[in-house]
Amino acid sequence: MSHAFAVTDATFGPEVLQSDLPVLVDFWAEWCGPCRAIAPIVDEIARDHAGVLKVAKMDVDAHNQVAGVYGVHSIPTLILFAGGKEVERIVGGQPKDRVMARIKPHLAPTPAAAD
C-alpha cells in the first residue's frame, strides 16, 4: 500500500522536481483544520494511484522555503508537478472527485485502464 510521504525543503528537488512520475504535493500544517480534513483524501489518492502518481506532504511550518517560492499563501494547497513544472493548483479543502478531475488529465493511464 502506498501512502503520501513527507518532503522537506532539502528533499523537494530530488523527490518532486526530478521525479519521473507526476507528484501531487499537499502543503499543510498541523494546526490547520481543513488540512486534517483533506488528509484522508490525499492518502487515498496516493494508494489508488501508486505507480502512476507520487503524493508528498510538506509541513509549511517546518519547511517554508519551497512554499514561499511557489507562493503558497493559504493551506491546504495541493500542487501537481509534472516534468518539474507546476501543472495544477488546488487551494482549500475539496472533495476527492474534484481533486481527481483536476489531476487525472496529467496522469498516464494505469495498465488496468488500458484493457
Sine and cosine of phi, psi and omega as CSV:
sin_phi,cos_phi,sin_psi,cos_psi,sin_omega,cos_omega
0.00,0.00,0.78,-0.63,0.02,-1.00
-1.00,-0.08,0.61,-0.79,0.05,-1.00
-0.77,-0.63,0.24,-0.97,0.11,-0.99
-0.90,0.44,0.58,-0.81,0.00,-1.00
-0.89,-0.45,0.43,-0.90,-0.01,-1.00
-0.98,0.20,0.64,-0.76,0.08,-1.00
-0.79,-0.62,0.53,-0.85,-0.03,-1.00
-0.87,-0.50,0.10,-1.00,0.09,-1.00
-0.83,0.55,-0.62,0.78,-0.05,-1.00
-0.96,0.29,-0.54,0.84,-0.08,-1.00
-0.99,-0.14,-0.07,1.00,-0.07,-1.00
-0.86,0.51,-0.72,0.69,-0.02,-1.00
-0.84,0.54,-0.86,0.51,-0.03,-1.00
-0.91,0.41,-0.63,0.77,-0.09,-1.00
-0.98,0.19,-0.53,0.85,-0.11,-0.99
-0.94,-0.35,-0.87,0.50,-0.11,-0.99
-0.93,0.36,-0.50,0.87,-0.03,-1.00
-0.98,-0.19,0.18,0.98,-0.03,-1.00
-0.95,0.30,0.62,-0.79,0.10,-0.99
-0.96,0.27,-0.41,0.91,0.02,-1.00
-0.98,-0.18,0.42,-0.91,0.17,-0.99
-0.87,0.50,0.51,-0.86,-0.01,-1.00
-0.78,-0.63,0.83,-0.56,0.11,-0.99
-1.00,-0.07,0.86,-0.51,-0.02,-1.00
-0.95,-0.32,0.82,-0.57,0.05,-1.00
-0.99,-0.12,0.95,-0.31,0.08,-1.00
-1.00,0.05,0.86,-0.51,-0.15,-0.99
-0.54,-0.84,0.08,-1.00,0.14,-0.99
-0.53,-0.85,0.48,-0.88,-0.06,-1.00
-0.85,0.52,-0.62,0.79,-0.08,-1.00
-0.98,0.20,-0.12,0.99,-0.13,-0.99
-1.00,0.05,0.94,-0.34,0.02,-1.00
-0.85,0.52,-0.76,0.64,0.03,-1.00
-0.88,0.48,-0.50,0.87,0.06,-1.00
-0.91,0.41,-0.67,0.74,0.03,-1.00
-0.91,0.41,-0.57,0.82,-0.01,-1.00
-0.93,0.37,-0.59,0.81,-0.04,-1.00
-1.00,0.07,-0.25,0.97,-0.05,-1.00
-0.82,0.58,-0.70,0.72,0.02,-1.00
-0.90,0.43,-0.53,0.85,0.05,-1.00
-0.92,0.40,-0.69,0.72,0.01,-1.00
-0.88,0.47,-0.69,0.73,0.03,-1.00
-0.91,0.42,-0.63,0.78,0.02,-1.00
-0.90,0.43,-0.67,0.75,0.05,-1.00
-0.88,0.48,-0.66,0.75,0.03,-1.00
-0.87,0.49,-0.71,0.70,0.00,-1.00
-0.92,0.39,-0.71,0.70,-0.08,-1.00
-0.92,0.38,-0.44,0.90,-0.11,-0.99
-0.86,-0.51,0.42,0.91,0.07,-1.00
-0.84,0.54,0.71,-0.71,0.01,-1.00
0.99,-0.12,-0.37,0.93,0.05,-1.00
-0.85,-0.53,-0.20,0.98,-0.03,-1.00
-0.50,-0.86,0.71,-0.70,0.17,-0.99
-0.98,-0.17,0.57,-0.82,0.01,-1.00
-0.80,-0.60,0.83,-0.56,-0.05,-1.00
-0.87,-0.50,0.46,-0.89,0.07,-1.00
-0.85,-0.53,0.74,-0.67,0.02,-1.00
-0.84,-0.54,0.90,-0.43,0.06,-1.00
-0.97,0.25,0.94,-0.34,-0.11,-0.99
-0.95,0.32,-0.33,0.95,0.07,-1.00
-0.96,0.28,-0.64,0.77,-0.02,-1.00
-1.00,0.09,-0.48,0.88,-0.09,-1.00
-0.66,-0.75,1.00,0.02,-0.12,-0.99
-0.97,-0.24,-0.06,1.00,-0.03,-1.00
-0.90,0.43,-0.77,0.64,-0.01,-1.00
-0.90,0.43,-0.66,0.75,0.03,-1.00
-0.85,0.53,-0.63,0.77,0.04,-1.00
-0.92,0.39,-0.68,0.74,0.01,-1.00
-0.87,0.50,-0.63,0.77,-0.05,-1.00
-1.00,-0.08,0.16,0.99,0.09,-1.00
0.90,0.44,0.61,0.79,0.06,-1.00
-0.99,0.15,0.96,-0.29,-0.04,-1.00
-0.94,-0.33,-0.35,0.94,0.03,-1.00
-0.81,-0.59,0.57,-0.82,0.07,-1.00
-0.79,-0.62,0.50,-0.87,0.01,1.00
-0.96,0.29,0.58,-0.81,0.17,-0.99
-0.79,-0.61,0.78,-0.63,0.09,-1.00
-0.95,-0.30,0.81,-0.58,0.06,-1.00
-0.86,-0.52,0.78,-0.62,0.06,-1.00
-0.99,-0.13,0.82,-0.57,0.05,-1.00
-0.94,-0.34,0.71,-0.71,0.08,-1.00
-0.67,-0.74,0.77,-0.64,-0.03,-1.00
0.87,0.50,0.52,0.86,0.03,-1.00
0.98,0.19,0.11,0.99,-0.04,-1.00
-0.85,-0.53,0.53,-0.85,0.13,-0.99
-0.95,0.32,0.80,-0.61,0.00,-1.00
-0.87,-0.49,-0.33,0.94,0.06,-1.00
-0.50,-0.86,0.51,-0.86,0.07,-1.00
-0.65,-0.76,0.79,-0.62,0.01,-1.00
-0.83,-0.56,0.88,-0.47,-0.05,-1.00
-0.95,-0.30,0.74,-0.68,0.02,-1.00
1.00,-0.02,0.25,-0.97,0.02,-1.00
-0.93,0.37,0.76,-0.65,0.00,-1.00
-0.71,-0.70,0.51,-0.86,0.10,-0.99
-0.93,0.37,0.37,-0.93,-0.07,-1.00
-0.83,0.56,-0.67,0.74,-0.05,-1.00
-0.89,0.45,-0.58,0.82,0.05,-1.00
-0.94,0.33,-0.65,0.76,0.04,-1.00
-0.88,0.47,-0.74,0.67,-0.03,-1.00
-0.90,0.43,-0.59,0.81,0.03,-1.00
-0.88,0.48,-0.53,0.85,-0.01,-1.00
-0.99,0.14,-0.56,0.83,-0.10,-1.00
-0.99,-0.12,-0.43,0.90,-0.07,-1.00
-0.83,0.56,-0.63,0.78,0.02,-1.00
-0.87,0.49,-0.29,0.96,-0.04,-1.00
-0.99,-0.12,0.01,1.00,-0.06,-1.00
-0.97,-0.22,0.57,-0.82,0.12,-0.99
-0.95,0.32,0.54,-0.84,0.04,-1.00
-0.89,0.45,0.59,-0.81,0.05,-1.00
-0.97,0.26,0.44,-0.90,0.00,-1.00
-0.82,0.58,-0.61,0.79,0.00,-1.00
-0.91,0.40,-0.57,0.82,-0.01,-1.00
-0.95,0.31,-0.38,0.92,-0.04,-1.00
-0.98,0.20,-0.31,0.95,-0.01,-1.00
-0.92,0.39,0.00,0.00,0.00,0.00
